Amino acid sequence: MQIRFDGKAVAVSGAGHGFGRCIAETFAGLGARVFGCDLSAAELAETAKAGVTTEVVDLTDRAAATAWIRRIEAAMGSAIDVLVNNAGGVAGQEPRALEDVPDADWDRIFAVNVGAAFVLSRAAAPGMKRLGQGRIVNISSGAGLAPSLTGIQAYCSAKHAVVGLTRQLAHELGPFGITVNSVAPGFVRTNEATEKQWAAYGADGQRGLVARIAMQHLGSAQDIANAVVFFASDLAGFVNGQVLAVDGGK
Ligand SMILES: NC(=O)c1ccc[n+]([C@@H]2O[C@H](COP(=O)([O-])OP(=O)(O)OC[C@H]3O[C@@H](n4cnc5c(N)ncnc54)[C@H](O)[C@@H]3O)[C@@H](O)[C@H]2O)c1
């Protein structure tokens, strides 16, 4: 069976960089009409080269996030077929002792990683229900299943929340033909934060991290995009509420 998404509307959050860009480009290559949002117009311009319709949206602004979904629906004249809640990360933060974490830093990580997934899913679900089908794929993390390599309390907690949201929405939306699943990536070098993290391990730490991966190498953005495509495809029509670790095996 050839996996294709011709005529389908796919919305990818955080499409300006890293996994999000790769996911958007991959769906575009499979025939989908892809819409991507992010914070940086310059980074989105790169993604747009693959034929992705891009827009600057700060997803911590819930009204703006909802309005982005409405504009996609208006452009398609129909519901979104696939929503990929990818935007997230550590929001530029470093690991600190618990007593040194300010409220605003805790809230920002929750807003980006789980608040955005909530608000975009809430906005997209009514259209999917009317259509009687839909796919939501949330990018959680190994940090959603165990303590985080980043050492950042809010990141680990927010990614666990993404797993909870996935399981709860799978139950709520399953009766309407909508599946909700999650990809939990292992460590992939995609951005400044992961480069910093990688450098901080030092040569021994880097060797140790790779040695704990059964495949004996780090993954790529394409590895993550491939798992998202699986969940979004007809092949996964009866797969719901699942979290797929894409980490080379531990
Ligand atoms: N790289 C890894 O090792 C790794 C591992 C596990 C999970 N993840 C998760 O995968 C997802 C993508 O990560 P990545 O490594 O590609 O990082 P990335 O920083 O390259 O991509 C995240 C994107 O989300 C965007 N974003 C952040 N806040 C936003 C906001 N308020 N509004 C709109 N867009 C916003 C960023 O600008 C960025 O382009 C994130 O949810 C991250 O937590 C990454």
PDBQT file of the ligand as one rigid body, heavy atoms in Angstrom, charges set to zero:
ROOT
HETATM    1  N1  LIG A 301      15.048  17.337  19.587  1.00  0.00    +0.000 N 
HETATM    2  C1  LIG A 301      14.831  16.470  20.544  1.00  0.00    +0.000 C 
HETATM    3  O1  LIG A 301      15.764  15.816  21.041  1.00  0.00    +0.000 OA
HETATM    4  C2  LIG A 301      13.435  16.218  21.035  1.00  0.00    +0.000 A 
HETATM    5  C3  LIG A 301      13.220  15.065  21.792  1.00  0.00    +0.000 A 
HETATM    6  C4  LIG A 301      11.940  14.807  22.262  1.00  0.00    +0.000 A 
HETATM    7  C5  LIG A 301      10.895  15.666  21.972  1.00  0.00    +0.000 A 
HETATM    8  N2  LIG A 301      11.130  16.794  21.249  1.00  0.00    +0.000 N 
HETATM    9  C6  LIG A 301       9.972  17.657  20.962  1.00  0.00    +0.000 C 
HETATM   10  O2  LIG A 301       9.781  17.722  19.574  1.00  0.00    +0.000 OA
HETATM   11  C7  LIG A 301       9.174  18.958  19.211  1.00  0.00    +0.000 C 
HETATM   12  C8  LIG A 301      10.022  19.632  18.161  1.00  0.00    +0.000 C 
HETATM   13  O3  LIG A 301      11.314  19.812  18.689  1.00  0.00    +0.000 OA
HETATM   14  P1  LIG A 301      12.592  20.150  17.817  1.00  0.00    +0.000 P 
HETATM   15  O4  LIG A 301      13.719  19.404  18.408  1.00  0.00    +0.000 OA
HETATM   16  O5  LIG A 301      12.301  20.040  16.383  1.00  0.00    +0.000 OA
HETATM   17  O6  LIG A 301      12.801  21.647  18.325  1.00  0.00    +0.000 OA
HETATM   18  P2  LIG A 301      12.776  22.995  17.522  1.00  0.00    +0.000 P 
HETATM   19  O7  LIG A 301      13.085  24.049  18.524  1.00  0.00    +0.000 OA
HETATM   20  O8  LIG A 301      13.637  22.861  16.352  1.00  0.00    +0.000 OA
HETATM   21  O9  LIG A 301      11.252  23.073  17.095  1.00  0.00    +0.000 OA
HETATM   22  C9  LIG A 301      10.229  23.521  17.909  1.00  0.00    +0.000 C 
HETATM   23  C10 LIG A 301       9.515  24.594  17.138  1.00  0.00    +0.000 C 
HETATM   24  O10 LIG A 301       8.399  25.049  17.904  1.00  0.00    +0.000 OA
HETATM   25  C11 LIG A 301       8.342  26.437  17.762  1.00  0.00    +0.000 C 
HETATM   26  N3  LIG A 301       7.650  27.102  18.847  1.00  0.00    +0.000 N 
HETATM   27  C12 LIG A 301       8.075  27.199  20.122  1.00  0.00    +0.000 A 
HETATM   28  N4  LIG A 301       7.235  27.987  20.807  1.00  0.00    +0.000 NA
HETATM   29  C13 LIG A 301       6.259  28.379  19.951  1.00  0.00    +0.000 A 
HETATM   30  C14 LIG A 301       5.121  29.213  20.072  1.00  0.00    +0.000 A 
HETATM   31  N5  LIG A 301       4.823  29.822  21.219  1.00  0.00    +0.000 N 
HETATM   32  N6  LIG A 301       4.348  29.405  18.987  1.00  0.00    +0.000 NA
HETATM   33  C15 LIG A 301       4.666  28.823  17.813  1.00  0.00    +0.000 A 
HETATM   34  N7  LIG A 301       5.726  28.032  17.633  1.00  0.00    +0.000 NA
HETATM   35  C16 LIG A 301       6.523  27.815  18.697  1.00  0.00    +0.000 A 
HETATM   36  C17 LIG A 301       9.815  26.865  17.745  1.00  0.00    +0.000 C 
HETATM   37  O11 LIG A 301       9.971  28.175  17.217  1.00  0.00    +0.000 OA
HETATM   38  C18 LIG A 301      10.450  25.795  16.913  1.00  0.00    +0.000 C 
HETATM   39  O12 LIG A 301      10.538  26.113  15.542  1.00  0.00    +0.000 OA
HETATM   40  C19 LIG A 301       9.056  19.762  20.508  1.00  0.00    +0.000 C 
HETATM   41  O13 LIG A 301       7.754  19.588  21.030  1.00  0.00    +0.000 OA
HETATM   42  C20 LIG A 301      10.093  19.102  21.405  1.00  0.00    +0.000 C 
HETATM   43  O14 LIG A 301       9.797  19.271  22.759  1.00  0.00    +0.000 OA
HETATM   44  C21 LIG A 301      12.378  17.087  20.763  1.00  0.00    +0.000 A 
ENDROOT
TORSDOF 0
